[in-house]
Amino acid sequence: MAQSENVEIPQTRVQGTVKWFDPVKGFGFVVADCGGADILLHVNVLRNFGQSSVADGARIELLVQVTERGVQASAVTSITPPVGVQPSLPDIIELDKEEIARSPLLPARIKWFDKSKGFGFANIFGRSEDVFVHMDVLRQSGLSDMAPGEAIVLRVIDGKRGLMAAEVRAWETVVLEEESCLQR
């Protein structure tokens, strides 16, 4: 009786740009800086990184492997929001980016988000008021969509019509950053 062997598929670290990602379909593709075939990015790999979506044009670092179905991402190691995405909301345009960066990161959950409308709302843990989340802010943050109940971290400003997100980050990415800082 022959034993089955666990064969490890070699992985390579690759940097590239998100060509497109559709959270409804559950996958997208990355174009590697070094060229070659497009890299399949499955939503489960993205979720293991702590995000359920990623903005088109975002910079991404992956571990990839060649399978019988082509080149596929096996892990995401970092995501950087797309370059040149500028805020279009007057409430945010008027603010100093450094001032926003100094404001605290607040844990929250998405209440609802409608990509076709371009906005939604979140609730900060322990608070009852809604926080407006605009599609432009998601794109600036490197995200493309949010699901109800998704754990996030927000930097919140008091806009002209109430509380609004000035930055949105996936909960797990912030937790991983904190853990890495503690280990240094």
N, C-alpha and C positions, 0 to 999 in steps of 0.2 A: 504494500500500500504506500503510495507516494504522498509525501506531505506537500501541501501547497506552499509556495514560497511567497513571502511578502517582498515584492520588488518595489523599491523606492524610485519614483520618477524624479530625476534631477530637476531642481528649480533654479531659475536665473532671476536676478534682480534687474528690473527694467523701469526706466522712466519714460513718461509719455504724456499725451494729451487725450482727454476723453473726447472721442469723435461724436458719440451720442449715447445717451442712456435713457431707456424708457422703463420707469418703475412699474407700469401696468403690465408690460410684456415680461418684466423680470430680468432683463439683460440689456447690454449695450456693448460698445466696442471702444478700444483704446488704440491709438496710433503711437507706436514706439518711436522714440527719438532716433534710435539706431536703424529704423526702417524695418522692412519685413512685413509679414502678414499682420492684419489687424488682430488684436488680442480680445478674446471674448471675456467680458466682465459680467459674471452672474450676480444677481441680487443677493444670494446667500453669502458670497464672498464679501460683498460690500457690507452686509449686515454684521458679519464677523468683525469688521472694522468699527461698527457702531453707527452706520448710516444706512438709510433705506433708499437714498437717491444721491446723485452727484450731477453737478451742472455740466452741460456741454462746454467744452473749452477749458475745463479745470485741469490743472497739472496733477499727475498722479504717479506714485511709485508703487510698483507691484512686484510680487514674486510670481513668476509665470512658469508653466511647464508645457511641454509639447505632448499632446495626447493623440490618439488615433483620430480625434475629431478636429485637431488643429491646435493652435496656441491658445491657452486659457490661463486666466489669472487664478492663482491659488490663494493669494493673500494680498491685502492692501496694506502698505506700510505708511503712506502719507498721502494727503490730498491738500492741494493749495488752490484756493478759488481762482477763477479765470481772471486774467489780467485785463484791465481796461473796462471792467464793469463798473459803471458810475451810478450812484444813486440818482433817482429822478424825483423822489419825494421831497417837496419843499422843506418839510420838517427835518429831514436828515441832511439835505444839502447845506443848510444854514449852520450845522453843528461842526465843531472842531473834532477831527478824527481822533486826536490825542485825548480829548475830553471823554469821548465815547469809550476809548480803550481803557481809561482809568475807572470807568464805572464798573460796579461789581457784576460778576456772572451769577445769574439767578436760575436755580433749577425750576423747570416748568414741564408741562405736557401740552401737546397740541390738542385743542378742543375740536377744531375742524379746520380743514384747509381745502379750498377748491382751486385747483391749478387753472381751470378755464376762466374763473373770475379774477384770478391773480392775487388772492388774499385769503386770510383765515384768521383764527384767533387761538391764543394759548392762554393757559392759566399758570401763574407762578404758584409753586407749592405753598400752602398756608394762606393764600390770599384768594378773595372771591372775584375781584375785578378781572375783566378780560383784557388781554394785551393784543393789539392789532399786529398781524404779521403780513407784510407785503411781499409779493413775489420778487421784487427788486432786491430786497434785503436777503432773501434766500439765495439768489444768484450771487450776490456779493459775498455770501458766506460759503459758496461752493456747493450749495444744495439746489435741487430742482423741484422737489415735492415733499410733502409731509403727510403722514397718516395720523388719523385720530388716535390719541393715546400715546403717541411717540414721545419718548423722553428727550428733552432738549435742554439747552442752557441759553439764556438770553441776556443781552445787555439792553436795558429798557430806558427809553426817554419819555418825558412828558410832552407829547405832541400837542398840536393845536386842537385836536379833537379827542384827546385822552392818551392813555398809555400805548406806546408802540415799540416794537422791537427794532433796535438799531443794528443788532448782530444776532445771528442764530447759529448755534453750534450743536452738533450731535452730542448727547450726554456721554457716550462711551469715549469719544475722542478727548474730551476734557478730563475725564477720569484717568485715562491712560497717560495724558500729559502730566497730571498731578503725581501719579505713581512714579513716573520716570524722574521727576524733579526730586522726589523724596529719596530715590535710590542714589542720587548723585552725591 
